[in-house]
């Protein structure tokens, strides 16, 4: 099939529905795009008649094992309805059953992500006519409404070796353009905000820091085990081989959880004796974090460092490299060490874990999805003003 034929199929296949038994959406939305005018169903008309401003959030990552990106969107959607008085919230997603109460799910299947952003999302927004749209990483090419953009990190700008060539090229093309087009930009840490200002020349007042937080499921529980835990995608940026070397040096088993983005790296971890489990369920991740002797996080670059907060909330000690974002999150509750002395730091923490556990629990209380949602809603209102 030619690219033009594929594009035409994308145009003609926009059908958004609410699954049977779902809770908050009005009668199922069915929107079909043809070569003529965009037909708008009775449900879309009902959406347009409602007086509260409609904010549409791109939740395409739901159910797609996208680690930090998925956690951010899922937890933000959960928290927004309680603090978003006077706003109607809707989420564009492939998995409407994963959208929480208080947010209207709009199902939008996708075959090719580039065509989704270039064709299908703009057509849908044109029909819904929201007051504001919220995206992560990039904006659609054609945008019929103002937008807010969340940027997680600019690792691809700071060090091209941390991502694949194609992915780096795409991010370097779309992220700066999107950040400049957006009415407001959300950064998940001060480190990311500083990078956006320094590298893209964004006015500081355009960028608002809305830190990530921790799911309440991450709390102390279970019996402490003897293993070290590495949580994060398996890719060079996360430096998992340093975790494997530290585990070998202190004589502890290493469990690795997270999507295998680099097959060769995953194979090398297994060769070195790590128990590589890939992407695990949320409940299994909580259990592994709760029962780990320590979380080892030898990252080379982070926008935030969500596994650090999750471990601290469970009372699990953390040993990490002194990445600026990780230091911003962990404060004095994390043991920091460069890769060359990482094993020594792990040994010190394992010898006396309780002070690190107590400090982590106290530090984790500073992070709340409710507060993140409040800051996000404040930005929505500024963008709508």
C-alpha beads as a LAMMPS data file, in Angstrom:
LAMMPS data file: protein, C-alpha beads

385 atoms
384 bonds

1 atom types
1 bond types

-500.0 500.0 xlo xhi
-500.0 500.0 ylo yhi
-500.0 500.0 zlo zhi

Masses

1 110.0

Atoms # bond

1 1 1 0.000 0.000 0.000
2 1 1 1.364 3.445 -0.880
3 1 1 1.823 6.144 1.741
4 1 1 -1.017 8.165 0.177
5 1 1 -3.358 5.174 0.412
6 1 1 -2.350 4.650 4.032
7 1 1 -3.000 8.309 4.756
8 1 1 -6.435 8.068 3.165
9 1 1 -7.268 5.051 5.337
10 1 1 -6.216 7.063 8.392
11 1 1 -8.533 9.905 7.333
12 1 1 -11.497 7.618 6.754
13 1 1 -11.133 5.608 9.942
14 1 1 -11.670 8.169 12.688
15 1 1 -14.301 6.531 14.854
16 1 1 -14.476 7.403 18.520
17 1 1 -16.687 5.333 20.789
18 1 1 -17.427 4.832 24.447
19 1 1 -17.289 1.136 25.462
20 1 1 -20.374 -0.424 26.993
21 1 1 -20.515 0.108 30.731
22 1 1 -18.243 3.156 30.791
23 1 1 -19.323 5.821 33.185
24 1 1 -19.003 9.465 32.345
25 1 1 -19.323 10.113 28.642
26 1 1 -22.656 11.052 27.026
27 1 1 -24.076 8.734 24.341
28 1 1 -21.253 7.186 22.248
29 1 1 -19.400 9.624 20.026
30 1 1 -19.148 8.460 16.429
31 1 1 -17.197 10.694 14.099
32 1 1 -16.354 9.636 10.560
33 1 1 -14.191 11.742 8.308
34 1 1 -14.749 11.769 4.567
35 1 1 -13.438 13.889 1.733
36 1 1 -16.339 16.305 2.196
37 1 1 -17.329 18.394 5.228
38 1 1 -16.734 16.825 8.622
39 1 1 -20.100 15.448 9.828
40 1 1 -20.681 16.144 13.501
41 1 1 -22.919 13.760 15.441
42 1 1 -25.567 14.742 17.955
43 1 1 -23.107 13.896 20.718
44 1 1 -20.487 16.297 19.379
45 1 1 -23.186 18.965 19.161
46 1 1 -24.010 18.240 22.790
47 1 1 -20.343 18.644 23.669
48 1 1 -20.257 22.004 21.905
49 1 1 -23.391 23.251 23.659
50 1 1 -22.021 22.725 27.133
51 1 1 -20.859 25.975 28.667
52 1 1 -17.676 24.940 30.501
53 1 1 -14.471 25.238 28.447
54 1 1 -13.472 21.871 27.012
55 1 1 -9.849 20.832 27.637
56 1 1 -8.733 17.845 25.563
57 1 1 -5.715 15.880 26.800
58 1 1 -3.774 13.536 24.534
59 1 1 -3.710 10.243 26.474
60 1 1 -2.459 8.033 23.654
61 1 1 0.180 6.494 25.962
62 1 1 -2.388 4.776 28.199
63 1 1 -1.953 1.013 28.170
64 1 1 1.134 1.152 25.944
65 1 1 3.871 0.393 28.501
66 1 1 5.492 3.828 28.190
67 1 1 6.803 3.920 31.793
68 1 1 7.200 7.552 32.943
69 1 1 5.100 9.092 30.156
70 1 1 2.218 6.731 30.852
71 1 1 2.441 7.219 34.611
72 1 1 2.357 10.992 34.169
73 1 1 -0.747 10.973 31.972
74 1 1 -2.585 8.334 34.012
75 1 1 -2.031 10.010 37.384
76 1 1 -2.722 13.493 36.043
77 1 1 -6.043 12.336 34.606
78 1 1 -6.940 10.819 37.966
79 1 1 -6.165 14.011 39.860
80 1 1 -7.494 16.689 37.500
81 1 1 -11.277 16.264 38.025
82 1 1 -11.041 17.066 41.740
83 1 1 -9.324 20.404 41.116
84 1 1 -10.675 21.363 37.681
85 1 1 -13.906 23.096 38.632
86 1 1 -15.385 24.940 35.674
87 1 1 -13.526 22.856 33.092
88 1 1 -14.692 19.914 31.004
89 1 1 -11.943 17.340 30.634
90 1 1 -11.665 14.837 27.795
91 1 1 -8.910 12.373 26.869
92 1 1 -8.001 11.091 23.402
93 1 1 -6.885 7.483 23.743
94 1 1 -6.717 4.038 22.162
95 1 1 -7.853 2.557 25.495
96 1 1 -10.957 4.426 26.725
97 1 1 -11.538 1.862 29.470
98 1 1 -8.372 3.173 31.168
99 1 1 -9.653 6.748 31.414
100 1 1 -10.717 7.539 35.016
101 1 1 -14.033 8.922 36.240
102 1 1 -14.549 12.614 35.640
103 1 1 -12.754 12.624 32.292
104 1 1 -14.615 11.980 29.036
105 1 1 -12.819 9.318 26.981
106 1 1 -12.599 9.746 23.214
107 1 1 -11.382 6.638 21.443
108 1 1 -9.033 7.257 18.533
109 1 1 -7.318 4.166 17.080
110 1 1 -3.892 4.664 15.539
111 1 1 -1.795 2.633 13.120
112 1 1 1.025 5.056 12.426
113 1 1 1.907 7.650 15.028
114 1 1 3.129 10.227 12.507
115 1 1 -0.170 10.090 10.597
116 1 1 -2.111 10.171 13.836
117 1 1 -0.522 13.496 14.764
118 1 1 -0.551 14.903 11.223
119 1 1 -4.090 13.902 10.207
120 1 1 -6.341 12.219 12.712
121 1 1 -5.839 14.338 15.814
122 1 1 -6.235 17.666 13.953
123 1 1 -9.439 16.404 12.298
124 1 1 -10.839 15.312 15.640
125 1 1 -9.962 18.598 17.322
126 1 1 -11.520 20.509 14.444
127 1 1 -14.778 18.662 15.079
128 1 1 -14.723 18.946 18.877
129 1 1 -13.533 22.566 18.894
130 1 1 -11.992 22.471 22.408
131 1 1 -10.953 25.640 24.164
132 1 1 -7.533 24.113 24.879
133 1 1 -5.528 20.954 24.123
134 1 1 -2.726 19.408 26.175
135 1 1 -0.004 17.243 24.623
136 1 1 3.199 15.554 25.776
137 1 1 6.447 16.056 23.804
138 1 1 4.953 17.372 20.546
139 1 1 1.990 19.200 19.035
140 1 1 0.079 18.184 15.886
141 1 1 1.150 19.892 12.673
142 1 1 -2.239 21.601 12.368
143 1 1 -3.748 22.822 15.607
144 1 1 -7.169 24.522 15.603
145 1 1 -6.953 25.646 19.245
146 1 1 -4.415 26.900 21.791
147 1 1 -2.240 24.204 23.371
148 1 1 -0.232 23.394 26.462
149 1 1 2.807 21.153 26.028
150 1 1 4.499 18.976 28.655
151 1 1 8.210 18.319 28.159
152 1 1 9.760 15.567 30.243
153 1 1 13.425 16.132 29.440
154 1 1 15.840 17.290 26.750
155 1 1 18.321 14.414 26.982
156 1 1 18.286 14.145 23.181
157 1 1 19.667 17.690 22.986
158 1 1 22.299 17.325 25.681
159 1 1 23.780 14.019 24.489
160 1 1 22.826 12.472 21.140
161 1 1 24.357 9.127 22.174
162 1 1 21.626 8.588 24.756
163 1 1 18.969 7.791 22.111
164 1 1 18.857 6.146 18.704
165 1 1 19.686 8.285 15.670
166 1 1 16.165 8.265 14.222
167 1 1 14.507 9.022 17.558
168 1 1 17.010 11.792 18.277
169 1 1 16.435 13.378 14.861
170 1 1 12.646 13.313 15.292
171 1 1 12.739 14.782 18.790
172 1 1 15.199 17.498 17.755
173 1 1 12.836 18.455 14.938
174 1 1 9.454 18.429 16.650
175 1 1 10.059 19.310 20.307
176 1 1 11.580 22.795 19.870
177 1 1 8.962 23.750 17.282
178 1 1 6.190 22.476 19.528
179 1 1 7.560 24.261 22.593
180 1 1 7.663 27.557 20.724
181 1 1 4.136 27.114 19.317
182 1 1 2.554 26.156 22.641
183 1 1 0.841 28.866 24.660
184 1 1 2.373 27.455 27.860
185 1 1 4.972 24.742 28.492
186 1 1 4.981 22.430 31.512
187 1 1 8.340 21.064 32.700
188 1 1 8.435 18.152 35.130
189 1 1 11.477 19.557 36.950
190 1 1 13.452 22.748 37.341
191 1 1 16.246 21.011 35.443
192 1 1 13.982 20.584 32.416
193 1 1 12.783 24.184 32.661
194 1 1 16.370 25.422 32.767
195 1 1 17.169 23.361 29.653
196 1 1 14.118 24.699 27.801
197 1 1 15.143 28.276 28.535
198 1 1 18.832 27.728 27.762
199 1 1 18.529 25.537 24.660
200 1 1 15.322 26.820 23.041
201 1 1 15.345 30.405 24.244
202 1 1 11.883 30.160 25.795
203 1 1 10.923 33.026 28.113
204 1 1 11.153 31.729 31.708
205 1 1 7.623 32.942 32.419
206 1 1 6.263 30.687 29.653
207 1 1 7.549 27.525 31.372
208 1 1 5.925 26.253 34.581
209 1 1 7.379 23.460 36.701
210 1 1 4.807 20.769 37.550
211 1 1 6.730 17.961 39.284
212 1 1 5.724 14.343 39.053
213 1 1 4.516 12.587 42.202
214 1 1 3.910 9.106 43.546
215 1 1 0.969 6.750 43.275
216 1 1 -0.442 6.096 46.797
217 1 1 0.069 2.364 46.160
218 1 1 3.776 2.946 46.753
219 1 1 3.992 2.750 50.528
220 1 1 5.869 0.597 53.042
221 1 1 4.841 -3.048 52.940
222 1 1 6.103 -6.596 52.625
223 1 1 9.269 -8.163 53.982
224 1 1 12.554 -6.605 52.932
225 1 1 14.448 -8.894 50.550
226 1 1 18.128 -9.221 49.736
227 1 1 18.011 -8.114 46.091
228 1 1 18.866 -4.812 44.484
229 1 1 16.309 -3.351 42.090
230 1 1 16.852 -1.420 38.885
231 1 1 13.604 0.120 37.608
232 1 1 13.529 1.851 34.233
233 1 1 13.715 1.209 30.531
234 1 1 16.745 -0.756 29.395
235 1 1 18.664 1.773 27.332
236 1 1 22.126 3.378 27.501
237 1 1 20.800 6.568 29.135
238 1 1 19.767 4.603 32.215
239 1 1 23.206 2.932 32.504
240 1 1 21.943 -0.427 33.819
241 1 1 25.347 -2.105 33.458
242 1 1 26.595 0.063 36.335
243 1 1 23.787 -1.392 38.444
244 1 1 24.817 -4.925 37.436
245 1 1 28.442 -4.217 38.316
246 1 1 27.491 -2.811 41.719
247 1 1 25.305 -5.840 42.463
248 1 1 28.164 -8.181 41.564
249 1 1 30.593 -6.212 43.729
250 1 1 28.398 -6.368 46.853
251 1 1 27.263 -9.951 46.253
252 1 1 23.562 -9.228 45.859
253 1 1 21.162 -10.385 43.128
254 1 1 19.874 -7.700 40.742
255 1 1 16.304 -7.588 39.452
256 1 1 15.743 -5.383 36.406
257 1 1 12.235 -4.223 35.478
258 1 1 11.272 -2.047 32.531
259 1 1 10.786 -2.300 28.769
260 1 1 13.729 -3.677 26.798
261 1 1 14.453 -0.825 24.401
262 1 1 17.964 -2.092 23.700
263 1 1 17.997 -5.853 23.093
264 1 1 21.788 -6.123 23.141
265 1 1 21.953 -4.301 26.469
266 1 1 19.278 -6.575 27.930
267 1 1 21.202 -9.617 26.733
268 1 1 24.391 -8.317 28.358
269 1 1 22.547 -7.782 31.634
270 1 1 21.377 -11.391 31.561
271 1 1 24.897 -12.559 30.745
272 1 1 26.092 -10.750 33.864
273 1 1 23.537 -12.547 35.985
274 1 1 20.743 -9.989 36.266
275 1 1 17.149 -11.187 36.499
276 1 1 15.678 -9.186 33.607
277 1 1 11.870 -9.275 33.823
278 1 1 10.829 -6.676 31.262
279 1 1 7.691 -4.637 31.766
280 1 1 5.819 -5.844 34.872
281 1 1 2.325 -5.105 36.135
282 1 1 1.732 -2.156 38.425
283 1 1 1.046 -4.414 41.411
284 1 1 4.208 -6.413 40.782
285 1 1 6.264 -3.244 40.485
286 1 1 4.924 -1.978 43.807
287 1 1 5.799 -5.280 45.497
288 1 1 9.312 -5.351 44.037
289 1 1 9.992 -1.774 45.152
290 1 1 8.616 -2.409 48.639
291 1 1 10.724 -5.525 49.209
292 1 1 14.011 -4.475 47.579
293 1 1 17.060 -4.009 49.791
294 1 1 17.755 -0.865 47.772
295 1 1 16.938 0.817 44.485
296 1 1 20.028 1.383 42.333
297 1 1 19.660 4.239 39.846
298 1 1 22.947 4.999 38.016
299 1 1 21.312 7.175 35.353
300 1 1 23.239 9.426 32.984
301 1 1 20.400 11.895 32.440
302 1 1 16.907 12.358 33.879
303 1 1 14.069 14.806 33.550
304 1 1 12.767 13.800 36.971
305 1 1 13.553 10.285 38.226
306 1 1 10.152 8.833 39.128
307 1 1 11.514 5.470 40.424
308 1 1 13.438 7.434 43.051
309 1 1 10.244 8.956 44.505
310 1 1 8.427 5.614 44.323
311 1 1 11.224 3.889 46.247
312 1 1 11.420 6.649 48.872
313 1 1 7.644 6.407 49.398
314 1 1 8.088 2.703 50.177
315 1 1 10.927 3.338 52.615
316 1 1 13.356 1.641 50.243
317 1 1 16.864 3.169 50.312
318 1 1 18.089 4.712 47.053
319 1 1 21.589 4.889 45.603
320 1 1 21.824 7.101 42.508
321 1 1 24.217 9.110 40.401
322 1 1 24.187 12.859 41.177
323 1 1 22.167 13.825 38.110
324 1 1 20.722 17.345 38.616
325 1 1 17.095 16.207 38.306
326 1 1 17.642 13.281 40.674
327 1 1 19.262 15.580 43.226
328 1 1 16.306 17.936 42.837
329 1 1 13.945 15.070 43.638
330 1 1 15.958 13.124 46.190
331 1 1 17.504 15.950 48.200
332 1 1 19.496 14.585 51.136
333 1 1 17.440 11.379 51.269
334 1 1 19.417 9.648 48.496
335 1 1 22.989 8.303 48.596
336 1 1 24.772 9.764 45.562
337 1 1 27.812 8.316 43.847
338 1 1 29.485 8.504 40.463
339 1 1 29.612 5.228 38.481
340 1 1 33.211 4.584 39.526
341 1 1 32.318 4.533 43.226
342 1 1 28.760 3.285 42.905
343 1 1 29.384 -0.136 44.454
344 1 1 31.005 1.430 47.523
345 1 1 27.940 3.615 48.059
346 1 1 25.632 0.617 47.737
347 1 1 27.688 -1.268 50.319
348 1 1 27.488 1.657 52.770
349 1 1 23.717 1.946 52.406
350 1 1 23.169 -1.792 52.827
351 1 1 25.279 -1.755 55.981
352 1 1 22.953 0.807 57.627
353 1 1 19.706 1.194 55.644
354 1 1 17.364 2.603 58.296
355 1 1 18.454 6.276 58.194
356 1 1 18.034 6.267 54.408
357 1 1 14.627 4.628 54.724
358 1 1 13.372 7.236 57.207
359 1 1 14.757 10.143 55.198
360 1 1 13.171 8.816 52.014
361 1 1 9.734 8.467 53.573
362 1 1 9.897 12.062 54.781
363 1 1 11.108 13.373 51.428
364 1 1 8.428 11.534 49.423
365 1 1 5.693 13.415 51.296
366 1 1 6.688 16.565 49.413
367 1 1 5.310 15.169 46.148
368 1 1 1.579 15.030 45.476
369 1 1 -0.380 14.429 42.263
370 1 1 -3.090 16.706 43.663
371 1 1 -0.595 19.566 43.822
372 1 1 0.685 18.722 40.333
373 1 1 -2.902 18.808 39.061
374 1 1 -3.540 22.159 40.791
375 1 1 -0.521 23.699 39.088
376 1 1 -1.602 22.204 35.771
377 1 1 -5.140 23.609 36.074
378 1 1 -3.703 27.023 36.939
379 1 1 -1.742 26.878 33.682
380 1 1 -4.881 25.837 31.781
381 1 1 -6.705 28.884 33.141
382 1 1 -3.825 31.194 32.209
383 1 1 -3.752 29.745 28.694
384 1 1 -7.519 30.233 28.373
385 1 1 -7.469 33.820 29.649

Bonds

1 1 1 2
2 1 2 3
3 1 3 4
4 1 4 5
5 1 5 6
6 1 6 7
7 1 7 8
8 1 8 9
9 1 9 10
10 1 10 11
11 1 11 12
12 1 12 13
13 1 13 14
14 1 14 15
15 1 15 16
16 1 16 17
17 1 17 18
18 1 18 19
19 1 19 20
20 1 20 21
21 1 21 22
22 1 22 23
23 1 23 24
24 1 24 25
25 1 25 26
26 1 26 27
27 1 27 28
28 1 28 29
29 1 29 30
30 1 30 31
31 1 31 32
32 1 32 33
33 1 33 34
34 1 34 35
35 1 35 36
36 1 36 37
37 1 37 38
38 1 38 39
39 1 39 40
40 1 40 41
41 1 41 42
42 1 42 43
43 1 43 44
44 1 44 45
45 1 45 46
46 1 46 47
47 1 47 48
48 1 48 49
49 1 49 50
50 1 50 51
51 1 51 52
52 1 52 53
53 1 53 54
54 1 54 55
55 1 55 56
56 1 56 57
57 1 57 58
58 1 58 59
59 1 59 60
60 1 60 61
61 1 61 62
62 1 62 63
63 1 63 64
64 1 64 65
65 1 65 66
66 1 66 67
67 1 67 68
68 1 68 69
69 1 69 70
70 1 70 71
71 1 71 72
72 1 72 73
73 1 73 74
74 1 74 75
75 1 75 76
76 1 76 77
77 1 77 78
78 1 78 79
79 1 79 80
80 1 80 81
81 1 81 82
82 1 82 83
83 1 83 84
84 1 84 85
85 1 85 86
86 1 86 87
87 1 87 88
88 1 88 89
89 1 89 90
90 1 90 91
91 1 91 92
92 1 92 93
93 1 93 94
94 1 94 95
95 1 95 96
96 1 96 97
97 1 97 98
98 1 98 99
99 1 99 100
100 1 100 101
101 1 101 102
102 1 102 103
103 1 103 104
104 1 104 105
105 1 105 106
106 1 106 107
107 1 107 108
108 1 108 109
109 1 109 110
110 1 110 111
111 1 111 112
112 1 112 113
113 1 113 114
114 1 114 115
115 1 115 116
116 1 116 117
117 1 117 118
118 1 118 119
119 1 119 120
120 1 120 121
121 1 121 122
122 1 122 123
123 1 123 124
124 1 124 125
125 1 125 126
126 1 126 127
127 1 127 128
128 1 128 129
129 1 129 130
130 1 130 131
131 1 131 132
132 1 132 133
133 1 133 134
134 1 134 135
135 1 135 136
136 1 136 137
137 1 137 138
138 1 138 139
139 1 139 140
140 1 140 141
141 1 141 142
142 1 142 143
143 1 143 144
144 1 144 145
145 1 145 146
146 1 146 147
147 1 147 148
148 1 148 149
149 1 149 150
150 1 150 151
151 1 151 152
152 1 152 153
153 1 153 154
154 1 154 155
155 1 155 156
156 1 156 157
157 1 157 158
158 1 158 159
159 1 159 160
160 1 160 161
161 1 161 162
162 1 162 163
163 1 163 164
164 1 164 165
165 1 165 166
166 1 166 167
167 1 167 168
168 1 168 169
169 1 169 170
170 1 170 171
171 1 171 172
172 1 172 173
173 1 173 174
174 1 174 175
175 1 175 176
176 1 176 177
177 1 177 178
178 1 178 179
179 1 179 180
180 1 180 181
181 1 181 182
182 1 182 183
183 1 183 184
184 1 184 185
185 1 185 186
186 1 186 187
187 1 187 188
188 1 188 189
189 1 189 190
190 1 190 191
191 1 191 192
192 1 192 193
193 1 193 194
194 1 194 195
195 1 195 196
196 1 196 197
197 1 197 198
198 1 198 199
199 1 199 200
200 1 200 201
201 1 201 202
202 1 202 203
203 1 203 204
204 1 204 205
205 1 205 206
206 1 206 207
207 1 207 208
208 1 208 209
209 1 209 210
210 1 210 211
211 1 211 212
212 1 212 213
213 1 213 214
214 1 214 215
215 1 215 216
216 1 216 217
217 1 217 218
218 1 218 219
219 1 219 220
220 1 220 221
221 1 221 222
222 1 222 223
223 1 223 224
224 1 224 225
225 1 225 226
226 1 226 227
227 1 227 228
228 1 228 229
229 1 229 230
230 1 230 231
231 1 231 232
232 1 232 233
233 1 233 234
234 1 234 235
235 1 235 236
236 1 236 237
237 1 237 238
238 1 238 239
239 1 239 240
240 1 240 241
241 1 241 242
242 1 242 243
243 1 243 244
244 1 244 245
245 1 245 246
246 1 246 247
247 1 247 248
248 1 248 249
249 1 249 250
250 1 250 251
251 1 251 252
252 1 252 253
253 1 253 254
254 1 254 255
255 1 255 256
256 1 256 257
257 1 257 258
258 1 258 259
259 1 259 260
260 1 260 261
261 1 261 262
262 1 262 263
263 1 263 264
264 1 264 265
265 1 265 266
266 1 266 267
267 1 267 268
268 1 268 269
269 1 269 270
270 1 270 271
271 1 271 272
272 1 272 273
273 1 273 274
274 1 274 275
275 1 275 276
276 1 276 277
277 1 277 278
278 1 278 279
279 1 279 280
280 1 280 281
281 1 281 282
282 1 282 283
283 1 283 284
284 1 284 285
285 1 285 286
286 1 286 287
287 1 287 288
288 1 288 289
289 1 289 290
290 1 290 291
291 1 291 292
292 1 292 293
293 1 293 294
294 1 294 295
295 1 295 296
296 1 296 297
297 1 297 298
298 1 298 299
299 1 299 300
300 1 300 301
301 1 301 302
302 1 302 303
303 1 303 304
304 1 304 305
305 1 305 306
306 1 306 307
307 1 307 308
308 1 308 309
309 1 309 310
310 1 310 311
311 1 311 312
312 1 312 313
313 1 313 314
314 1 314 315
315 1 315 316
316 1 316 317
317 1 317 318
318 1 318 319
319 1 319 320
320 1 320 321
321 1 321 322
322 1 322 323
323 1 323 324
324 1 324 325
325 1 325 326
326 1 326 327
327 1 327 328
328 1 328 329
329 1 329 330
330 1 330 331
331 1 331 332
332 1 332 333
333 1 333 334
334 1 334 335
335 1 335 336
336 1 336 337
337 1 337 338
338 1 338 339
339 1 339 340
340 1 340 341
341 1 341 342
342 1 342 343
343 1 343 344
344 1 344 345
345 1 345 346
346 1 346 347
347 1 347 348
348 1 348 349
349 1 349 350
350 1 350 351
351 1 351 352
352 1 352 353
353 1 353 354
354 1 354 355
355 1 355 356
356 1 356 357
357 1 357 358
358 1 358 359
359 1 359 360
360 1 360 361
361 1 361 362
362 1 362 363
363 1 363 364
364 1 364 365
365 1 365 366
366 1 366 367
367 1 367 368
368 1 368 369
369 1 369 370
370 1 370 371
371 1 371 372
372 1 372 373
373 1 373 374
374 1 374 375
375 1 375 376
376 1 376 377
377 1 377 378
378 1 378 379
379 1 379 380
380 1 380 381
381 1 381 382
382 1 382 383
383 1 383 384
384 1 384 385
